[in-house]
Amino acid sequence: MLTRQSQHSSDQREPSQPSSCHSDLQPQLDAATRAMWVDQLIQLQVKCTLRTESLFVAVMIFDSYLAMKHVKSDSLQIFALTCALLGAKFEEEDPPEIRDFLYVVDQGVSKEEMLRMEMSILSKLGFGFGAATPAHIMRQWAETCDEMHAELARYILEVALLEQTFAIYTPEQQASAAFLLGTILASSASGESSACTCREACDVAHENLAAISSCLEEMWALLAKVDGSPYRASLQKLSHQSVQCVAATHLPKLDSVAVAGFVAAAAGM
């Protein structure tokens, strides 16, 4: 059994990006279907009270494995559950057992099926789950920055999980863009100017100005569609009252020039 002690510590993690497309091996898994499964993983995280890092590792396993091996449509439920199980084994101090997951879903999945899927995933990916995700980056950054902005950035990152296209950006770039966008939204909600409180996010923006601007714009466009999306688990799970307020706020109008100017200012350029 994999344990928390068997993985690399967070400061030893190396960024990893799964393939941004697995349509060749999974023609039945279009963007909307993938978003549905990620939304179910978010719901499972809530039901099992798992850490945010467990969710992000589960999604990383989901995408990485599907980029390498075909999974039949009728096996995707077992596969998604097993991804959640493995994410928990690597990130939780006291991870749930298979029977706990089966109790939560209650959908006719057997322990033996999950064990077989677990071995298939581990043999294919080679236990390579030590890579940093945006959630791990945010956990490090949150220790030195404003709590509400960090919570809002986590919410934005979870919404971004629904779109695999964000895999073109590194975990640090995603975390930086989410934090800067959170700052913009917080300012809009309060009606007051707010500077980025995370030095690390600003440093990443300084080194990757174009990528951060592009990622931030895409995150903003995604947030603008959340209310009309059938996949709303991230929005529904919010517990931080101030984040709920900001998330419900009408999004300000942003264009490429405004985004570039804000990111450049945050980067000290």
C-alpha positions in Angstrom: 0.0 0.0 0.0 1.3 3.4 -0.9 1.6 5.8 2.0 2.4 9.4 2.7 5.9 8.5 3.7 6.6 6.8 0.4 6.3 9.9 -1.7 8.7 12.8 -2.2 8.3 15.7 0.1 6.6 18.7 -1.4 9.9 20.6 -1.8 11.3 17.7 -3.8 8.5 17.5 -6.3 9.2 18.1 -9.9 6.5 19.8 -12.0 4.7 17.4 -14.4 2.2 18.0 -17.1 0.0 15.2 -18.5 -0.8 15.2 -22.1 -3.3 17.9 -23.0 -5.3 15.5 -25.2 -6.1 11.8 -25.0 -8.7 11.7 -27.8 -6.6 9.3 -29.8 -6.9 6.6 -27.2 -10.3 7.7 -25.8 -12.5 8.8 -28.7 -15.5 8.5 -26.5 -14.1 10.9 -23.9 -14.7 14.4 -25.3 -14.1 17.6 -23.3 -17.6 17.6 -21.8 -17.4 14.0 -20.7 -14.0 14.5 -19.1 -15.4 17.5 -17.3 -18.2 15.3 -16.0 -15.8 12.8 -14.5 -13.6 15.5 -13.0 -16.7 17.0 -11.4 -17.5 13.6 -9.9 -14.0 13.4 -8.5 -14.5 16.8 -6.9 -17.8 15.5 -5.4 -16.0 12.4 -4.2 -13.3 14.5 -2.5 -16.1 16.3 -0.6 -17.9 13.2 0.4 -14.7 11.5 1.7 -13.3 14.8 3.2 -10.0 14.5 1.2 -7.4 17.2 0.9 -7.3 19.5 -2.2 -3.9 17.9 -3.1 -5.6 14.5 -3.2 -8.0 15.8 -5.7 -5.4 17.3 -8.0 -3.3 14.1 -7.8 -6.3 12.1 -8.7 -7.0 14.2 -11.8 -3.3 14.1 -12.8 -3.5 10.2 -12.6 -6.8 10.3 -14.6 -5.3 12.3 -17.4 -1.9 10.7 -17.4 -3.2 7.1 -17.6 -5.8 7.9 -20.3 -3.1 9.4 -22.4 -1.3 6.1 -22.4 -4.0 3.4 -22.3 -7.6 3.0 -23.5 -10.3 2.5 -20.9 -13.7 1.2 -21.9 -16.7 3.4 -21.3 -18.2 0.9 -18.9 -15.0 0.9 -16.8 -14.6 4.6 -16.4 -16.5 4.6 -13.0 -14.1 2.0 -11.6 -11.2 4.0 -13.1 -12.3 7.3 -11.6 -12.8 5.7 -8.2 -9.4 4.2 -8.3 -7.8 7.5 -9.3 -9.4 9.0 -6.2 -8.1 6.1 -4.1 -4.5 6.5 -5.3 -4.6 10.3 -4.9 -5.7 9.8 -1.3 -3.0 7.1 -0.6 -0.3 9.6 -1.7 -1.6 12.7 0.0 -3.6 11.7 3.1 -2.2 10.9 6.5 -5.0 8.4 7.1 -6.4 7.6 3.6 -9.8 5.9 3.2 -9.8 2.3 2.3 -11.4 0.8 -0.8 -14.5 -0.2 1.3 -14.9 3.5 2.3 -15.0 4.5 -1.4 -17.4 1.7 -2.3 -19.7 2.8 0.6 -19.8 6.4 -0.6 -20.6 5.6 -4.3 -22.8 2.5 -3.8 -22.9 1.8 -7.6 -22.2 -1.9 -7.8 -18.4 -1.6 -8.1 -16.5 -4.4 -6.4 -13.3 -4.4 -4.4 -11.7 -6.9 -6.8 -12.4 -4.6 -9.7 -10.7 -1.6 -8.0 -7.7 -3.7 -7.0 -7.2 -4.8 -10.6 -7.5 -1.3 -11.8 -5.1 0.0 -9.2 -2.5 -2.5 -10.3 -3.0 -1.6 -13.9 -2.6 2.1 -13.2 0.5 1.6 -11.0 2.2 -0.7 -13.5 1.5 1.7 -16.4 2.5 4.9 -14.6 5.4 3.4 -12.7 4.4 5.0 -9.3 5.3 8.4 -10.8 3.0 10.5 -8.7 5.6 12.7 -7.0 5.1 15.6 -9.4 3.9 19.0 -8.1 0.4 20.1 -9.0 -1.0 23.6 -8.8 -2.5 22.7 -5.4 0.9 21.8 -4.0 2.3 25.1 -5.2 -0.6 27.0 -3.6 -0.1 25.1 -0.3 3.4 26.4 -0.1 2.5 30.0 -1.2 -0.5 30.2 1.1 1.8 30.2 4.2 3.0 33.6 3.3 0.1 35.4 1.8 -3.4 36.7 2.5 -5.8 33.8 3.4 -8.8 35.0 1.5 -6.9 35.5 -1.7 -5.3 32.0 -1.3 -8.8 30.4 -0.8 -10.1 32.2 -3.9 -7.0 31.1 -5.9 -7.7 27.5 -4.9 -11.3 27.8 -6.1 -10.2 29.2 -9.4 -7.7 26.3 -9.8 -10.4 23.7 -9.0 -12.6 25.2 -11.7 -9.7 25.1 -14.1 -9.4 21.3 -13.5 -12.5 20.9 -15.6 -10.5 22.0 -18.7 -7.6 19.9 -19.6 -6.3 22.6 -21.9 -4.6 24.2 -18.9 -2.1 21.4 -19.0 0.0 23.5 -21.4 0.9 25.7 -18.4 3.2 24.6 -15.7 1.8 24.2 -12.1 3.6 27.4 -11.1 2.1 29.3 -14.0 -1.4 28.1 -13.2 -1.0 28.9 -9.5 0.3 32.4 -10.3 -2.5 33.2 -12.8 -5.1 32.0 -10.3 -3.7 34.1 -7.5 -3.5 37.2 -9.7 -7.0 36.7 -11.0 -8.2 36.2 -7.4 -6.7 39.6 -6.6 -8.6 41.2 -9.5 -11.9 39.6 -8.4 -11.4 40.5 -4.7 -10.8 44.1 -5.8 -13.9 44.1 -7.9 -16.0 42.7 -5.1 -14.8 45.2 -2.5 -14.7 48.2 -4.8 -11.2 48.9 -3.5 -7.8 48.5 -5.2 -6.0 45.4 -4.0 -2.4 44.5 -4.7 -1.2 40.9 -5.0 -0.1 39.7 -1.6 1.9 36.7 -2.8 5.5 37.4 -3.7 6.0 34.0 -5.3 3.1 34.5 -7.7 4.5 37.9 -8.7 8.0 36.4 -9.2 6.5 33.7 -11.5 4.6 36.4 -13.4 7.9 38.4 -13.8 9.6 35.3 -15.4 6.6 34.2 -17.6 4.7 37.4 -18.5 3.0 36.2 -21.7 2.1 32.8 -20.3 0.6 34.2 -17.1 -1.4 36.7 -19.1 -2.8 34.1 -21.4 -3.5 31.6 -18.6 -5.3 34.3 -16.5 -7.5 35.3 -19.5 -8.5 31.7 -20.0 -9.3 31.2 -16.3 -11.4 34.4 -16.4 -13.3 33.1 -19.5 -13.9 29.8 -17.7 -15.2 31.5 -14.6 -17.6 33.5 -16.7 -19.2 30.2 -17.8 -19.5 28.5 -14.4 -23.0 29.6 -13.6 -24.3 28.0 -16.8 -22.2 24.8 -16.5 -23.7 21.5 -15.3 -20.5 20.8 -13.5 -20.6 23.0 -10.4 -19.1 20.9 -7.6 -16.3 23.4 -6.9 -18.8 26.3 -6.6 -21.1 24.3 -4.3 -18.4 23.1 -2.0 -17.1 26.6 -1.1 -17.1 27.1 2.7 -15.2 30.4 3.0 -17.9 33.0 3.2 -15.8 35.8 1.7 -14.8 33.5 -1.2 -18.4 32.7 -1.7 -19.2 36.4 -2.0 -16.4 37.0 -4.5 -17.3 33.9 -6.5 -20.9 35.1 -6.8 -19.8 38.6 -7.9 -20.4 39.7 -11.4 -17.1 39.3 -13.2 -15.5 42.6 -14.3 -14.8 43.1 -18.0 -11.3 42.2 -18.9 -9.5 42.4 -22.2 -6.0 41.4 -23.2 -4.6 44.9 -22.7 -6.0 45.2 -19.2 -4.8 41.7 -18.2 -1.3 42.3 -19.6 -1.1 45.6 -17.7 -2.2 44.1 -14.4 0.2 41.1 -14.7 3.0 43.5 -15.7 2.3 45.6 -12.6 2.2 42.6 -10.3 5.5 41.4 -11.8 7.1 44.8 -11.1 7.6 45.6 -14.8 
